[in-house]
Amino acid sequence: MKFAKKLAVLLPIVLASVIAPSAMAAIDVSAEATAFQTDFLAAAAVIGAAFLAAGFGAIVWKWAKGMLFS
């Protein structure tokens, strides 16, 4: 086998064996996941409250228009 073919076969194997352990190191993301979940739930509650308020405002507006103009 020529040197170029040997290099083409062995180089990816050697690089994978050197890079893989550091790339597969255990990373603790539980704190970040908890922070994201907390932030997401807070934002979802604010958006939900805004939608409920907008719906309530629309009902009151429609009722007020009906009372004033009929």
N, CA, C and O atoms as CSV, one atom per row, in Angstrom:
chain,resi,resn,atom,element,x,y,z
A,1,MET,N,N,0.854,-1.174,0.000
A,1,MET,CA,C,0.000,0.000,0.000
A,1,MET,C,C,0.902,1.240,0.000
A,1,MET,O,O,1.908,1.293,0.707
A,2,LYS,N,N,0.535,2.194,-0.775
A,2,LYS,CA,C,1.354,3.402,-0.858
A,2,LYS,C,C,1.172,4.248,0.403
A,2,LYS,O,O,0.198,4.102,1.142
A,3,PHE,N,N,2.124,5.120,0.618
A,3,PHE,CA,C,2.119,5.960,1.810
A,3,PHE,C,C,0.877,6.851,1.882
A,3,PHE,O,O,0.313,7.026,2.962
A,4,ALA,N,N,0.448,7.407,0.769
A,4,ALA,CA,C,-0.721,8.289,0.750
A,4,ALA,C,C,-1.981,7.533,1.149
A,4,ALA,O,O,-2.823,8.071,1.868
A,5,LYS,N,N,-2.121,6.295,0.691
A,5,LYS,CA,C,-3.300,5.492,1.060
A,5,LYS,C,C,-3.257,5.118,2.534
A,5,LYS,O,O,-4.276,5.147,3.224
A,6,LYS,N,N,-2.051,4.762,3.014
A,6,LYS,CA,C,-1.917,4.439,4.436
A,6,LYS,C,C,-2.260,5.657,5.291
A,6,LYS,O,O,-2.944,5.547,6.308
A,7,LEU,N,N,-1.781,6.799,4.864
A,7,LEU,CA,C,-2.057,8.026,5.595
A,7,LEU,C,C,-3.541,8.361,5.564
A,7,LEU,O,O,-4.099,8.804,6.568
A,8,ALA,N,N,-4.182,8.150,4.420
A,8,ALA,CA,C,-5.611,8.428,4.289
A,8,ALA,C,C,-6.441,7.495,5.156
A,8,ALA,O,O,-7.517,7.875,5.616
A,9,VAL,N,N,-5.962,6.289,5.383
A,9,VAL,CA,C,-6.688,5.332,6.215
A,9,VAL,C,C,-6.389,5.557,7.697
A,9,VAL,O,O,-7.304,5.533,8.519
A,10,LEU,N,N,-5.142,5.772,8.041
A,10,LEU,CA,C,-4.746,5.845,9.443
A,10,LEU,C,C,-4.983,7.217,10.076
A,10,LEU,O,O,-5.267,7.295,11.271
A,11,LEU,N,N,-4.875,8.285,9.311
A,11,LEU,CA,C,-5.020,9.618,9.877
A,11,LEU,C,C,-6.392,9.844,10.517
A,11,LEU,O,O,-6.437,10.334,11.646
A,12,PRO,N,N,-7.514,9.516,9.864
A,12,PRO,CA,C,-8.807,9.703,10.537
A,12,PRO,C,C,-8.956,8.859,11.799
A,12,PRO,O,O,-9.577,9.293,12.769
A,13,ILE,N,N,-8.390,7.656,11.788
A,13,ILE,CA,C,-8.480,6.791,12.966
A,13,ILE,C,C,-7.680,7.384,14.127
A,13,ILE,O,O,-8.153,7.403,15.263
A,14,VAL,N,N,-6.496,7.856,13.849
A,14,VAL,CA,C,-5.656,8.450,14.895
A,14,VAL,C,C,-6.287,9.731,15.418
A,14,VAL,O,O,-6.339,9.955,16.627
A,15,LEU,N,N,-6.769,10.570,14.506
A,15,LEU,CA,C,-7.406,11.816,14.951
A,15,LEU,C,C,-8.661,11.549,15.773
A,15,LEU,O,O,-8.909,12.230,16.768
A,16,ALA,N,N,-9.450,10.566,15.364
A,16,ALA,CA,C,-10.660,10.242,16.117
A,16,ALA,C,C,-10.315,9.715,17.508
A,16,ALA,O,O,-11.008,10.026,18.476
A,17,SER,N,N,-9.277,8.942,17.610
A,17,SER,CA,C,-8.911,8.406,18.926
A,17,SER,C,C,-8.339,9.489,19.835
A,17,SER,O,O,-8.447,9.385,21.057
A,18,VAL,N,N,-7.740,10.512,19.267
A,18,VAL,CA,C,-7.192,11.601,20.078
A,18,VAL,C,C,-8.280,12.598,20.458
A,18,VAL,O,O,-8.319,13.068,21.595
A,19,ILE,N,N,-9.158,12.921,19.525
A,19,ILE,CA,C,-10.169,13.951,19.744
A,19,ILE,C,C,-11.378,13.420,20.512
A,19,ILE,O,O,-11.948,14.151,21.322
A,20,ALA,N,N,-11.780,12.191,20.286
A,20,ALA,CA,C,-13.016,11.651,20.848
A,20,ALA,C,C,-13.100,11.714,22.371
A,20,ALA,O,O,-14.144,12.127,22.874
A,21,PRO,N,N,-12.089,11.339,23.135
A,21,PRO,CA,C,-12.242,11.389,24.597
A,21,PRO,C,C,-12.524,12.794,25.131
A,21,PRO,O,O,-13.326,12.963,26.050
A,22,SER,N,N,-11.870,13.789,24.561
A,22,SER,CA,C,-12.124,15.144,25.041
A,22,SER,C,C,-13.484,15.642,24.580
A,22,SER,O,O,-14.118,16.438,25.273
A,23,ALA,N,N,-13.937,15.190,23.430
A,23,ALA,CA,C,-15.239,15.626,22.925
A,23,ALA,C,C,-16.379,14.947,23.676
A,23,ALA,O,O,-17.488,15.479,23.737
A,24,MET,N,N,-16.111,13.782,24.243
A,24,MET,CA,C,-17.153,13.048,24.943
A,24,MET,C,C,-17.079,13.222,26.455
A,24,MET,O,O,-17.649,12.425,27.200
A,25,ALA,N,N,-16.392,14.238,26.904
A,25,ALA,CA,C,-16.282,14.482,28.336
A,25,ALA,C,C,-17.658,14.816,28.902
A,25,ALA,O,O,-18.468,15.462,28.237
A,26,ALA,N,N,-17.913,14.385,30.105
A,26,ALA,CA,C,-19.205,14.636,30.741
A,26,ALA,C,C,-19.337,16.115,31.089
A,26,ALA,O,O,-18.473,16.696,31.746
A,27,ILE,N,N,-20.423,16.703,30.639
A,27,ILE,CA,C,-20.683,18.117,30.910
A,27,ILE,C,C,-21.984,18.194,31.692
A,27,ILE,O,O,-23.008,17.658,31.268
A,28,ASP,N,N,-21.934,18.861,32.829
A,28,ASP,CA,C,-23.132,18.992,33.653
A,28,ASP,C,C,-23.923,20.211,33.191
A,28,ASP,O,O,-23.470,21.346,33.340
A,29,VAL,N,N,-25.097,19.972,32.635
A,29,VAL,CA,C,-25.934,21.065,32.141
A,29,VAL,C,C,-27.236,21.172,32.929
A,29,VAL,O,O,-28.165,21.857,32.503
A,30,SER,N,N,-27.306,20.507,34.060
A,30,SER,CA,C,-28.548,20.515,34.830
A,30,SER,C,C,-28.890,21.903,35.350
A,30,SER,O,O,-30.062,22.277,35.388
A,31,ALA,N,N,-27.882,22.671,35.750
A,31,ALA,CA,C,-28.150,24.029,36.241
A,31,ALA,C,C,-28.683,24.918,35.125
A,31,ALA,O,O,-29.618,25.692,35.330
A,32,GLU,N,N,-28.080,24.803,33.938
A,32,GLU,CA,C,-28.554,25.588,32.806
A,32,GLU,C,C,-29.950,25.170,32.387
A,32,GLU,O,O,-30.774,26.017,32.044
A,33,ALA,N,N,-30.227,23.869,32.410
A,33,ALA,CA,C,-31.553,23.383,32.045
A,33,ALA,C,C,-32.603,23.868,33.031
A,33,ALA,O,O,-33.704,24.247,32.633
A,34,THR,N,N,-32.271,23.858,34.308
A,34,THR,CA,C,-33.201,24.349,35.324
A,34,THR,C,C,-33.452,25.841,35.161
A,34,THR,O,O,-34.587,26.303,35.280
A,35,ALA,N,N,-32.391,26.593,34.889
A,35,ALA,CA,C,-32.550,28.039,34.689
A,35,ALA,C,C,-33.410,28.327,33.466
A,35,ALA,O,O,-34.259,29.218,33.498
A,36,PHE,N,N,-33.193,27.572,32.382
A,36,PHE,CA,C,-34.005,27.765,31.179
A,36,PHE,C,C,-35.458,27.430,31.450
A,36,PHE,O,O,-36.355,28.155,31.020
A,37,GLN,N,N,-35.699,26.329,32.167
A,37,GLN,CA,C,-37.078,25.932,32.462
A,37,GLN,C,C,-37.761,26.983,33.323
A,37,GLN,O,O,-38.925,27.311,33.092
A,38,THR,N,N,-37.057,27.512,34.307
A,38,THR,CA,C,-37.631,28.544,35.171
A,38,THR,C,C,-37.944,29.800,34.368
A,38,THR,O,O,-39.031,30.366,34.486
A,39,ASP,N,N,-36.988,30.230,33.554
A,39,ASP,CA,C,-37.199,31.423,32.727
A,39,ASP,C,C,-38.337,31.206,31.739
A,39,ASP,O,O,-39.158,32.098,31.521
A,40,PHE,N,N,-38.384,30.016,31.141
A,40,PHE,CA,C,-39.424,29.725,30.160
A,40,PHE,C,C,-40.799,29.722,30.814
A,40,PHE,O,O,-41.750,30.269,30.255
A,41,LEU,N,N,-40.914,29.116,31.988
A,41,LEU,CA,C,-42.207,29.066,32.665
A,41,LEU,C,C,-42.664,30.464,33.072
A,41,LEU,O,O,-43.851,30.782,32.987
A,42,ALA,N,N,-41.731,31.291,33.511
A,42,ALA,CA,C,-42.085,32.665,33.883
A,42,ALA,C,C,-42.552,33.445,32.655
A,42,ALA,O,O,-43.548,34.168,32.712
A,43,ALA,N,N,-41.831,33.296,31.548
A,43,ALA,CA,C,-42.214,33.998,30.322
A,43,ALA,C,C,-43.558,33.485,29.802
A,43,ALA,O,O,-44.382,34.274,29.341
A,44,ALA,N,N,-43.784,32.187,29.870
A,44,ALA,CA,C,-45.052,31.627,29.421
A,44,ALA,C,C,-46.210,32.126,30.279
A,44,ALA,O,O,-47.303,32.367,29.767
A,45,ALA,N,N,-45.978,32.281,31.565
A,45,ALA,CA,C,-47.029,32.801,32.446
A,45,ALA,C,C,-47.354,34.252,32.106
A,45,ALA,O,O,-48.521,34.644,32.111
A,46,VAL,N,N,-46.335,35.045,31.813
A,46,VAL,CA,C,-46.563,36.445,31.440
A,46,VAL,C,C,-47.319,36.533,30.122
A,46,VAL,O,O,-48.250,37.327,29.991
A,47,ILE,N,N,-46.927,35.725,29.153
A,47,ILE,CA,C,-47.615,35.736,27.854
A,47,ILE,C,C,-49.049,35.261,28.011
A,47,ILE,O,O,-49.955,35.833,27.406
A,48,GLY,N,N,-49.272,34.231,28.806
A,48,GLY,CA,C,-50.629,33.750,29.050
A,48,GLY,C,C,-51.493,34.796,29.726
A,48,GLY,O,O,-52.655,34.977,29.362
A,49,ALA,N,N,-50.933,35.483,30.704
A,49,ALA,CA,C,-51.683,36.548,31.381
A,49,ALA,C,C,-52.007,37.678,30.413
A,49,ALA,O,O,-53.091,38.258,30.481
A,50,ALA,N,N,-51.077,38.000,29.512
A,50,ALA,CA,C,-51.335,39.055,28.529
A,50,ALA,C,C,-52.463,38.657,27.582
A,50,ALA,O,O,-53.313,39.482,27.250
A,51,PHE,N,N,-52.475,37.407,27.150
A,51,PHE,CA,C,-53.551,36.938,26.268
A,51,PHE,C,C,-54.900,36.947,26.989
A,51,PHE,O,O,-55.912,37.340,26.409
A,52,LEU,N,N,-54.912,36.521,28.234
A,52,LEU,CA,C,-56.161,36.543,28.996
A,52,LEU,C,C,-56.657,37.971,29.194
A,52,LEU,O,O,-57.852,38.239,29.074
A,53,ALA,N,N,-55.744,38.884,29.495
A,53,ALA,CA,C,-56.124,40.285,29.671
A,53,ALA,C,C,-56.643,40.872,28.360
A,53,ALA,O,O,-57.619,41.622,28.362
A,54,ALA,N,N,-55.999,40.538,27.245
A,54,ALA,CA,C,-56.458,41.035,25.947
A,54,ALA,C,C,-57.843,40.488,25.619
A,54,ALA,O,O,-58.696,41.214,25.109
A,55,GLY,N,N,-58.061,39.226,25.906
A,55,GLY,CA,C,-59.387,38.640,25.669
A,55,GLY,C,C,-60.443,39.277,26.551
A,55,GLY,O,O,-61.541,39.583,26.086
A,56,PHE,N,N,-60.124,39.476,27.805
A,56,PHE,CA,C,-61.066,40.121,28.717
A,56,PHE,C,C,-61.352,41.554,28.270
A,56,PHE,O,O,-62.496,42.007,28.307
A,57,GLY,N,N,-60.301,42.263,27.848
A,57,GLY,CA,C,-60.476,43.624,27.353
A,57,GLY,C,C,-61.362,43.670,26.117
A,57,GLY,O,O,-62.174,44.583,25.968
A,58,ALA,N,N,-61.213,42.698,25.235
A,58,ALA,CA,C,-62.053,42.651,24.032
A,58,ALA,C,C,-63.513,42.406,24.390
A,58,ALA,O,O,-64.412,42.993,23.788
A,59,ILE,N,N,-63.746,41.540,25.368
A,59,ILE,CA,C,-65.129,41.278,25.792
A,59,ILE,C,C,-65.742,42.518,26.423
A,59,ILE,O,O,-66.890,42.861,26.139
A,60,VAL,N,N,-64.979,43.194,27.281
A,60,VAL,CA,C,-65.480,44.413,27.916
A,60,VAL,C,C,-65.741,45.483,26.863
A,60,VAL,O,O,-66.761,46.170,26.920
A,61,TRP,N,N,-64.839,45.630,25.909
A,61,TRP,CA,C,-65.016,46.622,24.842
A,61,TRP,C,C,-66.272,46.331,24.034
A,61,TRP,O,O,-67.042,47.240,23.726
A,62,LYS,N,N,-66.479,45.054,23.688
A,62,LYS,CA,C,-67.665,44.689,22.913
A,62,LYS,C,C,-68.931,44.946,23.738
A,62,LYS,O,O,-69.928,45.435,23.205
A,63,TRP,N,N,-68.894,44.626,25.011
A,63,TRP,CA,C,-70.045,44.877,25.878
A,63,TRP,C,C,-70.327,46.380,25.980
A,63,TRP,O,O,-71.479,46.808,25.907
A,64,ALA,N,N,-69.256,47.179,26.150
A,64,ALA,CA,C,-69.418,48.620,26.278
A,64,ALA,C,C,-69.989,49.220,24.985
A,64,ALA,O,O,-70.871,50.076,25.045
A,65,LYS,N,N,-69.511,48.792,23.850
A,65,LYS,CA,C,-70.035,49.273,22.571
A,65,LYS,C,C,-71.497,48.891,22.429
A,65,LYS,O,O,-72.312,49.693,21.972
A,66,GLY,N,N,-71.828,47.684,22.815
A,66,GLY,CA,C,-73.227,47.249,22.730
A,66,GLY,C,C,-74.139,48.066,23.638
A,66,GLY,O,O,-75.265,48.394,23.264
A,67,MET,N,N,-73.647,48.393,24.833
A,67,MET,CA,C,-74.465,49.171,25.774
A,67,MET,C,C,-74.598,50.628,25.317
A,67,MET,O,O,-75.662,51.226,25.474
A,68,LEU,N,N,-73.541,51.199,24.759
A,68,LEU,CA,C,-73.562,52.610,24.404
A,68,LEU,C,C,-74.273,52.896,23.078
A,68,LEU,O,O,-74.942,53.921,22.950
A,69,PHE,N,N,-74.138,52.010,22.098
A,69,PHE,CA,C,-74.625,52.305,20.763
A,69,PHE,C,C,-75.891,51.533,20.364
A,69,PHE,O,O,-76.291,51.580,19.201
A,70,SER,N,N,-76.509,50.843,21.282
A,70,SER,CA,C,-77.730,50.142,20.888
A,70,SER,C,C,-78.943,50.674,21.637
A,70,SER,O,O,-80.058,50.195,21.426
